[in-house]
């Protein structure tokens, strides 16, 4: 297991232990970086207009299209570390 993958896995665990719940925009950023880092570019159909949460998640993830999984993993780690410091 690479060092980056190990740190990504640790950041995933740390994200569940944050002292305060992040705001919705930060939660979307966490979600999209996680998906891009673990799956790659967005897949599937964009959710319908009435699925507000699903659509927001899809759009956030789609916004990272083209970012390598390694870049997304590092950005995810950095974001979780910054939230832990708060």
N, C-alpha and C positions, 0 to 999 in steps of 0.2 A: 504494500500500500504506500502510495506516495505521501510525502509530507503534506502537500496541499490537500489531498483527500482526507488525511487524518485531521488536519485543522478544520476542514469543512465539516466533517462529522462532529467534531467537538463544538463548533459554532452552532450546529443544529441542536445539540443537546443544551447548550447555553441559552439558546433562544427561548427555550421552554421555562427557564429559570430567571428571566428578567424581573427586576424588582417592580417595575411599573409597566403597564400595558402601553405599547406605542400607539400613536395616533393612526388613523385609517390610512393616510398617505404612506406612512412608514411601514405599516403592515403590508400594503400592496407592494412596496419596494422589496421587503423581505421575501414575500411570496414569489415575485417575478425573478429575483436573483436566485432563489432556491430552484425554481423550475428550470431556468436557463442553465444553471450549473449542474443539474442532475439529469435533465432530459435533452436540453439543446433548444433549438428554435421552436416556437409555438406550433402546436399541432391541433388538428381538428377544426371544426366550424366555430365561428364566433357565436356566442350565445345570443338568443333573441332579446328584443328590447325590454321585455318584462323581467328578465333575469339580470337585475341591476348588479348584483354582487359578482355573478359569473362573468358578466360583460366587462366589469372593471378589472377583474383578475386577468381575463384574456387580453385586454388592451394593454395592461401593464407589462405582461409577459411579451406580447408582440412588440412592444417598444424596445425590447432588448435584442431583436432579431439581428443576427450577424455577430453578436458578441460571443467569443469562444467560451466554452464551459469553464475553462481555467480562469479566464478574466472574471466571469460571473461568480465563481467560487471565491476568488480573492475579494471581490467587492462585497459579497455576502459576509465573509469573515470580518472585514473591516467595519461593516455596518453594525454587526452584532457586538463587536468590541467597543464601538463608540457608544452603543446603547447600554452596555454593561457599566461603562464609566460614569453614567448619569446617576 
